[in-house]
């Protein structure tokens, strides 16, 4: 059986302040976060709250084979940054 997409990809949502991660909206994004910086957003700060999957725990009885079990994260973590001009990094 294939794992559910929510077990592989992170869930995330945008916030104005990292303290807002406890206020989870009804609809969240799933998958890799998209580019949050537009062309006009140079030096603009952004934050998102991400619930990352903890990965898979493999159990085996010495046979080398096991059962993959997902371990879900229980909390959204704040991730913040600032938009930069990639041309200015030269």
Residue pairs with C-beta under 8 A, 6 or more apart in sequence:
3 56
3 68
3 70
4 70
5 30
5 31
6 30
6 53
7 53
7 70
7 72
8 53
9 30
9 31
9 32
9 53
10 30
10 31
10 32
10 33
10 50
10 51
10 52
10 53
11 28
11 29
11 30
11 50
11 51
11 76
12 28
12 29
12 33
12 48
12 49
12 50
12 51
12 76
13 24
13 25
13 28
13 29
13 48
13 49
13 76
14 36
14 46
14 47
14 48
15 21
15 23
15 47
15 48
15 49
15 78
16 47
17 47
18 47
18 49
18 78
18 80
19 78
20 47
20 49
21 49
21 75
21 76
21 77
21 78
22 76
24 49
24 76
28 51
33 48
33 50
36 46
36 48
36 83
37 44
37 46
37 83
37 84
38 83
41 83
42 83
42 84
42 85
43 82
43 83
43 84
44 82
44 83
45 80
45 81
45 82
45 83
46 80
46 81
46 82
46 83
47 78
47 79
47 80
47 81
48 78
48 79
48 80
49 76
49 77
49 78
49 79
50 76
50 77
50 79
51 73
51 75
51 76
51 77
52 73
52 77
53 70
53 71
53 72
53 73
54 70
54 71
54 72
54 73
55 70
55 71
56 68
56 69
56 70
56 71
57 68
57 69
57 71
58 66
58 67
58 68
58 69
59 66
59 67
59 69
60 66
